Amino acid sequence: MEHEGRVLICQRRAGDRHPLKWEFPGGKVEPGETPRAALERELREELAVAASIGPEVARYQYTYTGRVPVLLIFHRVSQWQGEPRNLAFTEIRWEAIERLPEYDFLEGDVELVRRLARGQC
């Protein structure tokens, strides 16, 4: 999600897998769901917004230690209804793209953070 040159980042809760890591909102695609529909659902569940899912900006595979590879798909979201509310995280924060590398992101999101910081997305 982006607004006025900033992107929304979210910090996982202490009791979650990968505790206190920062991430972009979103989540798993459920059976029978498209990636766009999954992101729309996740944004509603995590942030209480009705989002219009924009174009795909990145797609790559990542393997967390001891896990099967996952396909990560990132979309730009610049239009939504409602004010984002934190329903699932320790903290949510609007941050300038150039500051994203300062955060301790989930390992799978680090490649996107690098691309964003280089202006490649």
N, C-alpha and C positions, 0 to 999 in steps of 0.2 A: 504494500500500500504506500502510495506516495502523495505528498501534499506540500506545495510551496517549497520544493527543493529538498524536502526531508522524507525519510522513509520510516515506517513504523517497525520497531523491533520489540521483541518480547523476551523476557527472562523466565526460564523454566523455574518451577518451584523446587525447593530443596529436596522433597521426597520423590521427585520424578526421575526417570532415567535421564542421565546426563544433567545432574542437578546444577542449577543456577547458570547454565550456559544460555547465551543469547541466541535467538533464532528469528526467522521471519515467520509470521503467522501462516498457518496452513496445516496440513496433515495427510494422513493416509487416505488413499482412494479405496472406498468400500466396494465389494463385489457389485457389478452392474452399474457402477458410477463412472462417469468420465472424469478426467483430471479437473476440468473446469467446474463441473458440478460439485466435486469434492471440495475444491477451494471455496466455492460459494457457501457450501454447508459449514465448513470449518470456520470461516469468518463470521458466520452467524452464531455458531456455538461458542467461539472463543472471544468475540468482540462485539456481538450484538449489532452487527451491521448487515444491510442487504447490499451486497457488492455487485457491480458490473465487472466481470472478469475480462481484462484486456488481453493484449497479445502475449504470447510466450516470449520470454526474454532469454531463457537459458534452459538447457536440458543436459544432464550428464549422470553417469552412474557413480555411486560411492559405496564402499564396503566398510562398515564399522567392524572393528575387531570382534571376531567370533560370531559374526552374523552373515546372513546371505546378502548379496549386493542389492541395493535399492536404486531405482531410477528416480532422480530428483528432477522435477519440472517446476519452473518458476514463471509466473505470469505477472505482468504489470497490472496494478489495480489503482486507478486514479479517480474512480467514481463510485460512490456508495451513498446509501441513505442511512442516517443515524450517526450519532457521535460514537466513535469506538470506546467501548467500556471494557475494562479488564475483568473477564469472567473466568480465566484459566491460568493466569501467570502470577509470578511474584511482582513483576512490574512490566508496564508497557511504556515505550518512550519514542517520541518523534526525534530522529537524529539526522544530522547532515551526512550526506553520502561520504564525504571525505573523512569523517570521523569514525566510520564503521570499523576500520581495521584496529581501532583502539579497544574494541570489545572482545570478550572471550566467547566467540561464536561456536555453535555446534560444528564439529569437524566437517560434516557434509555441506554446511553452508559457507565454509571459508572460501571455496573457489568462487562462488557468486560474489562474496564480499570483495575479493580481489578484482574481479571483472568490473564491478560497479566503481570501485575506487580508481580504476584505470580509464573509466569512461567507456567501457566496452559493452555496456547494456543500456 
